Amino acid sequence: MAGKPNYEVTFETSGKLFPAITGTWPGLDKPIRAGIFDIAAEITTDVQEQLVAGHGWVTGRLRGSIGARQFSNLGYEIRSGAVTGEPVPYAYWIETGKRRGRQTRFRGYQMFGRAAKKWNSNRARIDKIMADHVLGAMQ
C-alpha cells in the first residue's frame, strides 16, 4: 500500500561489543541476540498497551495480532500479523486514519509511531537491556 508509515527504532553500538557480533568473541552472540529480542518484546508490549477500551480496543483481535518477527540476523519488525503472517485488515486504518489513501475524520491512534518515538529517545533502556544480557553472559 503506497504511503505506508515506516517507523523504525534503530540503535548502533561500537567499541567492545562490536567484535561479539562479528564472531571474534565466541559465546556473546547469543546474549546480544537475546537482548535485541527482549527490546523487540518490550516495544511490542508498548504498542499493545495503547489499545485499551475506548482507544482502539473492541474485540482484542488487533491487539492480539501485534507481535515481533525476526527478519534478519539482528533485525525485528513489530507489526500486525507478525506471528501469523495474516495482518488484521483494519490495522493500517487504526494506525493512520487513512482508508484507500484518503484521510478520514478519524486521525488514527499512531500506536506504532508513538512506540517508535518513545524507544528512539530511550537509549538508556536499550543500553540497560543489552548490558544486562552481555554482562550476565560474561560472569
Secondary structure as UniProt FT lines:
FT   TURN            2..3
FT   TURN            16..17
FT   HELIX           18..22
FT   TURN            26..27
FT   HELIX           29..49
FT   STRAND          52..53
FT   STRAND          55..57
FT   HELIX           61..65
FT   STRAND          66..72
FT   TURN            73..74
FT   STRAND          75..80
FT   TURN            81..84
FT   TURN            89..90
FT   HELIX           91..96
FT   STRAND          98..99
FT   TURN            100..101
FT   STRAND          102..103
FT   HELIX           111..120
FT   HELIX           123..138
//
